[in-house]
Amino acid sequence: MVNYGLFSLEKDQESVNVSFRLPYYTQWGQSLLVCGSEPVLGSWNVKKGLLLSPNHHDSELVWCGSITVPSGLNCEYSYHVVDDNKNVLRWEAGKKRKLLLPETIKDGDVVELHDLWQAGSDALPFRSAFKNVIFRKSSCLDIERPLGTIQNKLEKQDLVLVLFTICCPNVDEDRSVYVIGSPVKLGQWKVQDGLKLSYSGESIWQGECVLPKDDFPIKYKYCKYGKAGHLSLETGQNRELFVDSTCSQPRYIFLSDGMMREMPWRGAGVAIPMFSVRSENDLGVGEFLDLKLLVDWAVESGFHLVQLLPINDTSVHGMWWDSYPYSSLSVFALHPLYLRVQALSENIPEDIKQEILKAKEQLDRKDVDYEVTMATKISIAKKVFNLEKDLILNSSSFQKFLCENEDWLKPYAAFCFLRDFFETSDHSQWGRFSHYSKEKLEKLVSKGSIHYDIICFHYYIQFHLHLQLLEAAEYARKKGVVLKGDLPIGVDRNSVDTWVSPNLFRMNTSTGAPPDYFDKNGQNWGFPTYNWEEMSKDNFGWWRARLTQMAKYFTAYRIDHILGFFRIWELPDHAMTGLVGKFRPSIPLSQGELEREGIWDFDRLSRPYIRQDFLQSKFGPSWTVIASNFLNETAKELYEFKEDCNTEKKIASKLKSCVETSLVFEGEDKLRRELFDLLQNIVLIRDPEDARKFYPRFNLEDTSSFQDLDDHSKNVLKRLYYDYYFHRQEDLWRQNALKTLPVLLNSSDMLACGEDLGLIPSCVHPVMQELGLIGLRIQRMPSEPGLEFDIPSKYGYMTVCAPSCHDCSTMRSWWEEDEERRYRFFKDVVGSSKLPPKQCVPEIAYFIIRQHMESPSMWAIFPLQDLLALKEEYTTRPAAEETINDPTNPKHYWRYRVHVALEDLHKDKELKTIIKDLVGGSGRSQPPSGEVRIQEEGALDQQKQQRTHLVNQLNGAPQKETLAVS
């Protein structure tokens, strides 16, 4: 008996046969499946979707399948790669496909859908960076024809209607999209006689053409054509359309031809932390409203992007330690440091204006004075608040802000009040407020509370920060500049987020990174790791809310340490360094696995291996004093740490007291390093939650504990070490990333870039490519083994390239800090056998920046310090002072300020011209600039020629690098 209900059809309802066709290469054991919103396509249950069959067509593997549907069907669908049990292995990126069957299609007709797999990169034009900023004019085009509309009828049997559909996100207002090809109806390759397509919205262009069956197969291409006669033909081979004569011939063919094949769009940008910006109006630190000046300078220099470091509130300690921008007090609140107090009111009294002027003069220093600047701004803001709080708090705009943000704003304001009241952010010290509850929160923030004015002050600050950043963000959008934010991988242990949602964090652990380019001993950032299992229960709601909040201001963002979404380097909370950690999640070495390999002495391998001769070698004659204070002798000439100093934090604490009481006389830092070395002298790390699971210590071969083992044990442990770090985890880490990263990407329409530096598992880049995530390439940190310097001309398109970043020395400093490396770079990269200059002179900076500009990378983004190296007058400051962060120092003071005000940079036409010519000469896109460029007596042209001549002298006039266009 036929179940007509399956198709939602009445008995006499007309039906249409729909055939799916998609070329796609699969691996053994994989199949393609189509799943959609209708029951016949599984109602989005992949297990009930339509499994397609593979057919070879010339060199292509084409997957096909057919269903019968009612006439006039309107549904959505997408393709999935599945295994033999219909488990999803991969899915299409981007929006769901739409199938609209016009009523004009008759009962029994065959409609053939020719689709192309939607890769992650295909969705990028629909991200706000492109849709709302770079291609914003194209997205404002009027819709000429609704999607899926068919205007022709098929009267004769020997005719086929072909509906052409192409995605073309960047079309000027005076141009249209055409199809030209071999049939007469397609103009026989003459664009004037070709098929003009109509705009259907969302960058989609459609048009139909009725062709005789004898015309097939046809060849065709898409192109852009304008009234002025400008023709832009898509790249690549001709597209071909065949009609399969072995099966029911279709009367309708709906082509979804993906993206129009053009030279990939490429742009450039500038990166600078918000706190590093200097202007004539700021109070000792860059402010959100300074971004408008920075955007203007970016546009006039040819840049489409401005990149910042995190801008969330980090006021945890109330001192300069809070300068670390990646340790958020709240992932939602903005930092009061970036507030422009002059913009708080139009009616600031004269005495406060004078106070502001005096503060500007006092805070106009070489570097940021974090503590004084924060205190000054908060003090002034409180005075203005007290004058106008009733006016602001009762305004409709403030009430709207409070209503839209109360879920995070109220807990944040309460946290700030309690932090100041108890004089600590450690919420475990807050008595009855240690454990968050909504009831306690509502009492604290209620209008009847005696602390209500203090609570409202924190609302007030966040309200104005929101207005000021939003003003700058909207200004950037209108100017065609992408504002790129930064999503930190962690939150501070003593933060609003850990107070409100402690279940989302593993509070007895710490986040870091294993040894890599940045630090040979690994890094310990101090953040608790995430409880992904708990986060998944509400489909990662905390992350979705974070991204939604960011998208109010930014159109692109950098995912800090994207490797953490595959696996995180987890350390115990009693660790201070980053060396003795393990990856989470990961498949450990089980006790049974080790025993089968002949490894039995687990205490010997997992406890610090301390021999008397080690102590004598490390501490010399003082070894007995060290041993008596920190160690117990467990056997003849073998030692273990005492209970009160058997962790890194315990050692540091006891050592401090020993130094204060003069029990030890050597330098505290040196002794601490030596004692940490002893504590870290292990081969295996025992899982604190399951004593039968072990993890190989990173670089275990470097330990004397390993060196003292027999050859059999060494060989077994080396093999298991490489298996743990480089083989057994790959599938687990891939699946982990595919659970979390798509949620981030779908939470907003921002363009996402991932910081994928460090120890990179082999699964990372394929997943990033699959999801359409843009990676990061730094020339001095090559991902290819055996290379000292990466080759920008060989970068892939889906990358951001840069000569340096905030986590390493600037281009100038890097050039000057290592003489031998400088020689190698000059010989191998510049291509000169001459002696390199000792300083990074403007000609060297020009060469390196040009290399990156000419790379195939989608984005070339340059720290402002590196761009200033293009002119000698900006290089008077010592290069080392321009470094933003030292990753080897967990208490680094983030305080660098550019030594040139933005207003002065605006006046420097020569620098803007040099940069703009580099951008334009490399074929990168530039935003429209309102500035009329004046070339005084050809002087700037002459200076450019002189600079090019000097570069050519340096490198033997190399040929321009070939672009590997994707």
N, C-alpha and C positions, 0 to 999 in steps of 0.2 A: 504494500500500500504506500502510495507517495505521500510524504508529509509536506503539504503545501505551506504549512505554517513556518517551515524552515526558511522559506523565501519571503515570508510576509506577503503572499500573493492571494488574490481571489482566483477562483477557478477559471474565469474568463479573462483574466488580466493579461495584457500583452507583455511579452518578454523579449529580452535582447541577450544575445550570446556575447560575453566579454572575454577577450583573450589577452593574457598578460605576456609580455616579452621583455626580458632584461638580460643583457650581456654581462656576465660576471664570472671570474675565475675563482673556483673554490678548491680547497684541499681535499684529500681523500677523507671520506666520512662526513663531509659537509654537504648540505643542500640549501636551496633557497625556498623561502616560504613567503606568501603574501598574507597579511592579516589586516583586518579593517573593522569598521564600525558596524557593518551589517552581519546578521547571523551567518550568512553564507561564507563570510570571510572570518568567522570566529568571534565576532563581537569583542575584538581586542584580546581574546584569549588565544595566544600563539599556538597552543596545543590543538586548537580547532581550526587553525588557519588552512589556507590552500597550499599544499605542497606542490612545487613546480618540478617539471622534468627537464633534464639537460638535453640540448641538441647542439651538434657541432655545425657551425655555419662558417665555411672557410676557416680562418684561424681563430674565430671566436667561439666561446662556449655560451650559448644562449639558453636561458631558463624560461620555460613556457608552461602555461596552464590556462584552463578555461572554466568559466562558471556561467550560469544563466541567472539573470537578474531582471527585475521589472523595468519596463520602460520608464524613463524620467527619473531614474535612480539618482540620488544625491548622497554620496558617502565619502568617507576618508579611508585611506589605506597606507600601508608602508611595507617595505621588504625587510626580511630578517634572514640571517645565516643561522642555520640550526644543525644540530648533530642528528644522529639516527633516531634519537628519542624525542626530537623536537625541542631540545633544550637550546635556548638562544645563546649563540656564540658571538654574534655581532648584529648591530641594528643600524639603520640609516640615521644620519644626522639631519638636522633641520626640521622644518615643519612637516606635518602630515600631508600626504598627497590628497588632492581632491578629485573625485570622479563625478562629473556632472553629465548626465545623459539627456540631451534635449528631447522633447516630446516628438520632434520631427522624425526621429529614428524609428523605423517601422518594426512591427512584430517579426521576430525571426532574423533580423539583421545581425551581422557579425561586426563587432567593434573591436579593433585590435589596438592595444595600448603598448606603445614602444617607449619604454622608460630607460633611464640611466641611473645607476646607483648614486645616491646622494652622499658624498663624502663629507667629513667634518669641515673641510675648507670651503665647501659649497655654501655653507650657512653663514660664512663670514660677512658677506655683503648686507645681511639682514641684522647684523649687530649695530648698536647705536652709533659706534664710532664712524661707521661708513654711512649708514642709513640716515642718521640725524645730523651728521657733521660734514663729512667729506663729500658725500654724494647727496647732500640735503636738497639741492635744487632738483635733482632727478626724482626724488621721492615726492615732490610736490606737483608732479605732472597730473593733468586731469585724466580721469579714466574715460577712455573712448569706447570701450566695449566690455561689458561684464565677462568675467571668467567663464569659459565653457560655452559661450553663445555660438550657435551654428546659424548662419544666415542663408545658406544654400540648401536646396532639396535635391535628392538624387532621383531623377525620373527614369533614367535608363540603367539597365543592368550592367553595362560594360564600363561604368564610371566608378571611380573611387574618390571619396572626399578625404583629403588629408588636412588635419588641423595641426598647424605648426605652433609650437610653444617654446619660447626661449627666455631665459632669465638674463637681463642686461641691466645692471644697477646704475650704470654711469652713462646717461644719455643727455646731452645738452638740449636745451629747450627748442632750439631751431633745427633739431635733427630727429630722424625717425629710424626704425629698424626695418630692414627689408630681408626677404629671402630671394636669392637669385640662384638659378641652376639650369640644368640641361633642357627641361621641357619648355615649350612655348609659353605656358602659363607662368613660368618662372623667369621669363625674359630671355631665355637662352644666354644667360650670363650677363645680360645688359641690365644694369640697375634701374635705368629709366623705365624698363618694361617689366621689372620684377614685381614680386608680391609685397606690398606695403603692409606691415603688421600694425595692429592697434594696441594701445596701452591698456592693460587690464588690471593695473594696480599691483603693489608689492613687487615692483621691478619685473613683472611678467608681461611679455609681448606675445600676442596671438594673431593668427590669421589663417584663413582656410582657402583651399584651392581644390577644385574638382578636376581630376585628371583621368584620361582614358587609360584603361588597363594596359594598353599597348605601350604606354609611355614608360612603364616600369621595366627594369630598375631605373631610378633617377639619381642624379648627383646634384648636390646643392650646398650652399653656404649662406650664413647670415652676414649682414653688414649694416653699418650705420651710414646714413646718407642725409645730407642737408640741402636746403634750398640753394646755398651758395656753391653747390657742386662738390663739397668735401665728402670723399668716400673713405670709409674705414672698414676694410674687409677682415673677417675673422681669420686667425692664423690656423695652421695645420692643414691636413689633407681635406679633400672634399668629403662631405658627409654623403652617405648612400642609403637609399631606402629600397628594399626588396619586398616583393609580395610572394609569399610562399605558395607555390602552385600545388604542393602535395596535400594541402588541407583546405578546409572551407575558406574560400577567399573572402577577405573582409570587404565590406562596403564602406567602412569608415576606419581611418587610421588616425589615432591621436598620438602625435609625437611630443614627447617631453624631452627636449634635447639638452637639458641641463643649463650650464652657463655658456654664454657666448665666449668663444675662445679668443681672448685678447692678450696682449702683452701684460703680464701680471702687474697690478698696481703696486707701486713702491713709494714709500714716504720716508721722511726724516723727522727727528725730534730732538729736544733738549731735555736733560734730566738735572734736577737740582732739588735738594730737600727744601721744604717750606721754610725751615728755620734758617737756612743759609742765604736766602734772598735778602738783598739790601736795597732800600729805597730812601728817598728823602722824607717820607712820611712815617716810616715805621718807628716803633719804640724798641730798639735793641734787637729785633728779630724780624724775620719775614712774616708778613701777615696776609690773610686770605685776599684782601683787596689789592695787594701787590700783584696778584696773578693777572689782573687786567693789563698792567704795564708789561709783565712778562709775556703775555699772549701777543700784545702788539709787537714786541721785539721779535718774537718767534715768527710771526707772519712776515715781517719785513726782512727776516733772514731766510725765508723759504721753508720754515718748519711747520708741519701739520700736527705736531704733538708736543705737549709739555708733561713730563713725568715727575711725580712727587714720591717721597717716602711716606710711610703711614702718618696720618694726621689726627689719630684718636688721642683722647686724654690718657696720659701716662702718669698722673699725679699720685703715685703710690707712696713714695717716701718723703715727699715734701722737701727734696734737696736735688742737687745736680744729677744724682743717679737717675732721676726721672727723665733725663735728656734722651735716654734710650727709646727710640720711637717704636720699637717692636714689642714692648712690654706694656700692653694696654691695661689701663684701669677699667676701661669699658670699651667694647668693640663697637658701640653705637655712638657714644658721646664724642664730640669734637674737642680739640685741645684749647683751653683758654689762652694759651701762649700766643695763638695766632689771631687774637681779637684786636681789632682797631678801635681803641677806646674813643678816639675822636668822632667815630661814626655812630656812637651809641645814642646820641641825641643831637638835634639841631639847636638845642637851647642850653648848651653847656655854659655854666657861669664863668665869668672872667677869671676867678681865682683858680678854678680847676683847669682852665685853658693854660694858665701860666705854669701850673704844676706839670702839665703835659709837656710844654715846651722845655722846661727844666729837665724833665726825665729824658726827653729825646736827646738833649745835649749830653747828659751823664751816661746814657746807655749806648751812645754811638761809638762802639769799641771794635777792636779787631775781631774778636770772637764773641759769641753769645755768652752772656752771664745769666745762666738759666734761673738761678734762685732770685736774684735782684729783679730781673725782668718780670718774672711771674708775680712776685710780691707787689711790684709797682702797678702792674695792670689790674690785679685783683683789688688793690686799694683804691685806685681811681674808679674802677667799675662800680665798687660799692657806693661811692659817693654819688655817682650819677644815678644808680639804682634807687637810692634813698630819696632822691629828688623827684623821680618820675615813675616809681613802681606802680602806683595806682593807675596811672594813665596807661602804662604798657600792659599790666596784668589783666586789665579789664577790656583791652582792645580785642576786636574780633579776630585779627591776625594771630595774636598770641594764643587765644583760646583754641583756634583751629590747630595751631602747632602743638599745643599741649594734648589735645584730643587725639591727634594722629600719632603721637610719639609716647603716650603715657606708659605703654608697656615696658619701655626701657628707661624713660626719663624719670619716672617716680622712684624706681629702685636706685638709679644713679644719684639723684639728689639726696635721698636718704643715706646712701653709702657715704657720700661726701660729708654730710653732717656728722655721721657716726665716726668717720675717720678722724675728723677734727676734734670731736668731743672726747674720744678715747685716746687721741694722739697716736694712733696707729691704724694702718690699713689691714692688719692681721685680724680678720673678723673672728677668729677663735678667741680673741681677748675681749670681746664685746659683751660679756655676760649674757643676759637674756636675749640680746640681739644677735648672738653668735649664729643662731640658726634662723634663717630667713623664713618669714611667713607673710602672706598677704594681709592677714589681720593686723599684725604688728606694723607693717608698712603703711596701711591706710591710717592708722592712728598717728604715726609720725608725720605724715604729709597732709593731714586734715587741716582745714582752715582754723579749727579751734586749737590746734597745737601751739604751744608757746614758742616753738621753733619754726613756725610757719614762714616767717620772713627769711630765715636762712635757707630753707628749702626753696622758696621762690627765687632767691638770688641765683641759685644754681640753674633753675629753669630759665631765668632771664639771660644768663650768660650763654646757655646753649641756644636759646632763641636767636640772639644776635649773631652768634657764630654761624648758625644755619642761614640766616639772611645774607650775611657777608659772603659766605662760600657759594651760596646759590647764585648770587649776583655775578660773582666771578665765573662760575661754571656756565651760566647762560651767555655771558659775554664771549667766552671761548667758543661755544657752539656757533654763535652767529658769525664769528670770525673764521670759522672753518678749522678750528684747532681742537684736537682730541685732548681732553684732560684725563690723564692716566693716574690712577691711584695704586695703592699697595695693600694687599691683604696679608697681614702677618700670620705666620703658621701657629702662633701660640698666644696665650693671654697670661697676664701675671697671676701668680699663685694667690695673691691677695687682691682680687679684683671683684668688681660687681658681679661678673658672670659666674665666678666660682662660689660667690656668696648666694646668689639666687638659684643657681642650678648646679650644685656640687655633684649631682649624679652623672653629669655629662663629662666629668673629668676624673682621671686616676690620680688622686691627690697625693698618693704615696710614691709618685714617680716624677721624673724630670725629663724634659725634652732636650735633645742636642743633635749633634752630627758626628759621625765617625771621622777619624783622621782623613784629611784631604788637603787640597791646595791651600786652603785658608789657614789650617792649623794641623800640624803633624800629630798633635796630641788629642785631637778631637775637640768638640765644643759642648759645653753644658749651658743651655740658655735659661734653665731654671723654671721653665713653664711646665705645668702638669700635662701629661699626655691625655689624649681624648679617649673617652669611653665610647667607641664607635657603635658598639652593640646597643647602648642606651640611646644614643643619638638617632639610630635608625628607626626607633619605635614610632617617632612622629615624622618620619621621612626627612630627618635632618632639619627640623624646623628652625633651630638656632642658626644654622648656616644660611638657610634661605632668608631669614630675617636680616642677617648681616649683609648679604649681597643686595637685598632690596634697599637697604639704607644707603649703601655705597652708590647705588645707581641713581640716587637723587642728585648726585654731584658729578659723578665720573661717567665717561663713556667707554673707558677701557681700564683694565686693572692687571697688576702683576700678582700672580700667586706666589707668595714667598715660599721657598723650599717645597716645590711641588712634589718632591720625592716623599714628603711626609704623608701624602695621600695614597701612596703605594705601601710604604712602611715607614715607621718613625724610629729613630734611634732613641731607645728608652733607657734611662738610668735610674737607679734608686735615688730617693730624695735625699739620702745622706751623702751622695756624691757631690764633689765640687768640680771635678774635671770631667771630660767627656770620653775618656778612653775605655773604661770597663763598662760597656753597655751591651745591649742586645737589640735586635730589630723586633718591632711589634707591628703587625703579626709576623710570626715566622714559625717554621717547623723545626723544633729543637732536635738535638741528638738525644735519643732516649737511652736510659741506663741499659736496657736490653740490647740495643744496637751496639753500644760500646763494648758490652761484655762479649758479644759474639765476635768482636774484633780483637778480643784479648786485652781489653782495657778494664782494669779492676779497681785500682787504688784511687777512688774518687775524691777522698779527702786530700790526698797528696796533690791532686791536680787542680782542685777548686779552692784551696786555701793558700794564702801567701807562703811561698817557699823561701824561708829565711835561714841561711847558714851563717855560722860565725865568721867565716872568711869573707862573706859579702859585707858584713857589718864592719869588719876591719878595713876592707878596701874602701868603703864609702865614707866612713867617719874617722878613720885613722885612730890616733890615741884616745879620741873622745868616745869610741864605740861603747865602752863600758857604761858611761854616763847615759848614753842614748838607750842602751839595752835595759838598764835598771829603771828608767822612767817610762819606757814605752812597751817593753817586751817581757815575756816569760819564757824561760828555757823549758822546752817540752821533752827533749832528749839531748843526748850529748851533742853539743855544738849546733843544735837546731832550736829555732825560736818561733814564737807566735805573738801577735799583738795582744796587749792586755784588753780587758773588756771595755775600759773607759777610753780606748783610743783605737778601736778596730774598724773605724770608718774614716773617710776623709774629713768629714766635718768634726768628728771627735778629735782627730789628730790636730787639726787647725786650732781648735779650742784649747786643748791641753798644751800645745806648743806655745800659744800666746801666754798662758799663765806661767809656763816654765821660764819664758823669756823675762816676764815681769818680775819673777822672783829670783832671777839670776841663776836658775838651775842649769841653764845652757847658755853658752856665750857666743856661739856662731850666729851668722845671719839667719833670721827667722825664715825668710823666703827660701834660702838654699836648703835649710834643714827640712822644711815642709816638702820641697820637691823630692829630696832623697827619701823621706819617709813614705811619701806617696808612691815612689818607685817600688819600694818594698811591698807595700800593700797591693800594688797592681801586678806583682810577680806571680801570676797564676796562668793556667793554661785553659781551664774550663770555668764558666760561670754557672753556678747552680741556680736553678729557677727558685725564687723565694716562695712561690705558690705551689710548687710541685717538686719535691726533692729528687725525683727520678728523671728530671729533665735538665739538660745542660746545653750551654751555648759556648762555642769557641771564642775565646778572648781575641779581640782584633790584634793582628800582627803578633800572634802567639809565638812565632819563630824567633822573635826578638828577645824573648824572655830567657833568663838563666834557668827558670823552672823547666822550660822546654828543652833547653840545651843539655840538661842533666839526665834526660830520659834515655832509655835504650833505643836502638835504631828501629826496632819493630814498632814501638809506641810512637816514635816520631813520624814514621811513614804513614801509619794509620791516621794520626791526628792531622797531618798535613792534608791528606786526601779528604777527610771529613770537613776540614776547615774550608777548602775550596768548594766542596759540595754545598756547605751551608751558605756561604756568602755569594756564590756565583751560579748555582744550579737549582737546588731543590725548592727555592722560594718563588721562582718566576711566575708560575701559574697562580699561586696564592696571591702574590702582589698585584698581578694583573687584574684578578677578580676583585680585589679590594679597591683598587682605583676605579674600576668600572661601576662600583656601587656608590662611590662618593662624588667623584668629579662630575658626572652628568648632572647631579643635583645642583652643584654650584653653577654650572653653565646654564642650566634651565631656570635658575632663580632670577635672572635678569637678562637684559639684552646687551650688556657690556661686552666688549671685545676682551677675551682672556688670553694672557700670556703667562707662561710658567717658567719660573726660575729653576732650570734643570742642571745646575752645576754641582760638582762633587762626584761622589762614587755612584755612577749611574747603572742601575740594573738594566739588563738587555730588554726588558719588557716595557721600559718607560717610553722610549721614542715611538714605537708602534702604537701604543695607546694614545699618546698625545696627537699623533697623526690621525688616528681614527676619530678622535673627538674634535679635531680642528683646533687644537691648542698650539699656540706659537711658542717656540723654545727660545733660549737665550744662548748667544755665542760670544765669548770673550776671547780675543786673539791670544792672550797669554795663557789661557786655560784650555788647550785643545782637547777635544773628546776622543780624537783618534790616537791610539797608543803609538809611542815612538816619535811623535811630533813635539817639538819645543814651542813652536809658534804656529797657530792655526792659519789657514789660508782663506781669507774672506771671499775670494772669488769662487770657492768651492762650497760655500754655505748653501743650505737648502732654502727654498723660498719661505717656508713656514718658520722663519726665525726672526729674532731681533738681534742685530749685531752691534757691538760697542767695543771701543778700545779699552775701557775700564768701567768700573761700577763703584758704588758706595762702599763695598766690602773689600776693596783693594786700593792700592796706591793709584794716584792719578797717572795719566800718560807721562807727564813731565817727571814726576817723582820716580816712576818705574824706570824711565830711561836713565836716570842719574844714579840709581842706587846700586847697580851691579855692572861694573866695567866690562867683565868678560862676556856677560850676556848681551850687553850693548854691542860689542864687536860681532857676536854671532848674528844678531838681528840685522845689523848693517850689511853683513856679508850675504846672509841667506835670504833675507826678505827684501831689503832695499836693492841688493845686487851690486854692491860696491866693494872693492878691495881696499879702498882708502880708509884712513883713520876716521872714525865717526866723531862728531862733535861731542864734547863732554856734557853739554847741556842740550835739552830738547829744544833746539832753535825752531823758529816758525816754519822753516822748510821741512824739518822732520815731522812736525805736527801736521803740516799740510799733506805730506805723503801718506801718513797713517790714516788721517781722516778721509782722504780721497779713496784709499783702499776700501774703507768701509762703506763709503757712499756708493761706490761702484759695484758692491757685492750684490748678489741676487736676493738677499734678505728682504722680506717685506718692509721691515723697519730698520733704519740705522739711527740709533739714539745715542747722543753724546752728552756726557757730563759737561756742564757749563765750564768747569775748570779746563777741560781738554780743548774746548773751543777758544777760550781766552789765550791759549798757547799759540794761536795763529798770529798774534801780534806781540812783538817784543816788549812793548810798554806795559803789558799786563803780566809779565813774568818776573817782575821785581820781587814779589813775595817768595820766600823760600818754598820750593816745591813740596817738601814734606808737610808743610802747614796746611796744604789744600786737601789732605786725606780726610775723609769723613769718618771712617770707622777702622778700628784695628780689631779684627775678629779674635785675635789671640788674647785680648784683654777684656774680660767679662765686665769690668768696671770702666770702660772707655767713656770719656766725656764727649758727647756728640754736640759740638759747639761751633763748627766751621761756618764762617760767614764770608761770602764773596767780598773781595776788597774793592769792587767797583759797583756803584749804585746803578740801578736799572735806568735811571734818567740819563746817566752818562753813556751807558751802552747805546741808548737810543740815538744819541748825538753822533755816534761813531759810524758814519756811513761806510767807511772803508772796510771795517770788520763785517758789517752786514752784507756788503757786496761780495767779499771773499766767500762767505758762507753760502750766500744765495747762488753764486756761480758754481760752487761745488755741488750743491743740491741739483740745480738745473742741468749742469753738465753731465751728471750721472744718470739722467733720465728719470729722476724721482719727481713725484708730483709736488706742486707747491700751491699753497692757498692763494686766492686772489688778494693782492695787496693794493691798498689805496695810495701807497706812497709813490711819488714820482721820483725815480732814481736819477740823480744829477751826477754826471761824470764831468768833474771840473777839468777842462782843458785836456781831457783824455788821461788824466793823471792816474785814475784807478785802473784803467786798462793797462797802462804802462807798468804799474806796480804788479798786476797779475802776471804780465809777461815776464817780468823780472823774477817773480817767485817760481813760475813754471821752469824758467831757465835754470834756476838754482837747483830745483828738484831733479831736473834732468842731468845736471852735473853730478848730483849725488848718486844717482842710480843708473847711469849710463843710458839715459833716454829710453826707459822700458816701454814696450807697447802697452796700450790700454788692455786691462784684464778682460777676458771674454766672460760675458754674463751667462751663467747657467740658468736660463729662464725655465721655470717650472711650467 
